[in-house]
Amino acid sequence: MITPDKAREDLKIGVSFKTLQEERWVMELGVIEDVCEENGIECISQVSENDAQKQVGQIENLVEQGVDIIIVQSNEKEAVSGALKAAHDAGVLICYYEQPSGEVYCDFSGGNDEYEIGTLITKTVGDMGITGKVAYIYGDPAGGTGVYSFHDGMHDSMKDCDVEVVGEQWTTNWDPSMAMSYAENWISQYGEELTAILAMNDGMAGGVVQALENAGLAGKVLVTGQDCDLLAVQRILAGTQVSTILKSGKEYPRIFTEACIAYRLGETTADEYSTTKNSEGEEIPFMVYSGKIITKDNVDDVIEAGVYTHEEVYGEAE
């Protein structure tokens, strides 16, 4: 715990995000910046474009600019851990935006339980009791144990389905075009025999759906995702994607940023949170935020959560 030594309006926050590739990250970074502005706090944000070495340099730069808090997420936790420990040693409170899973240095953390999110990704399809041929598309294994937790949860929700797994692929940088290519290969091999292609996020699900549309199979093969991207919500309404997972919306980045500020100022203590471990094996506070399955039956929940407007989801004609 860093000793409180500044007033709220004197704080400076650095944000180090791994990517703005998916819509959710653009929105969530915007919310963090809004919270800082509302509190009269200077915010410096940088994006590494999934380049861990670039992110190390950005973290060092944030320290040089005198930030008091770094809110960070990385596609390679272990690769940036040393830079974050050095930032901590320089007096910066390191707040990891996702579950650290013992792989990255931080003083405070928050986010979803990754195994639980994994189970939610495929739960809607699993609950259908499907049969037939299925394939899985996973994210980038460089992301660490969290990606493997997603993997395990996805499979556990499908354990009661009598299916034949005909393909599994890991995807560098969660690249939608790579996911599309994988889907095209499976379509060429199995065609209408495919029952489902279970994607680990909405960006890759978009690539899968594009491949299915090109083959005339969109809506006939079940597709999953997570992150609640707007295009995914619209695909759910169109019947080409079964479900997505609302993991944060506008609420999580707001309450996480406010929690980081309060913790830095000594207004809250570790006792008020759950715990997890950082890369040093130290127990640190973990602010748990649960995910929610979004299907055609509850699409309006994303509107009520303030993630998208009615017009964005349904179009101007509605």
Buried (B, 14 or more C-beta within 10 A) or exposed (E): EBEEEEEEEEBBBBBBBBBBBBBBBEBBBEBBBBBBEEBEBBBBBBBBEBBBEEBBEBBBBBBEEEBBBBBBBBBBBBBBBBBBBBBBEEEBBBBBBBBBBBBBBBBBBBBBBBBBBBBBBBBBBBEEEBEBBBBBBBBBEBBBBBBBBBBEBBBBBBEEBEBEEBBBBBBEBBBBEBBBBBBBBBBEEBEEEBBBBBBBBBBBBBBBBBBBEEBEBBBEBBBBBBBBBBBBBBBBBEEBBBBBBBBBBBBBBBBBBBBBBBBBBEEBEBEEBEEBBBBEEEEBBBBBBEBBBBEBEBBEBBBEBEBBEEEBBBEEEE
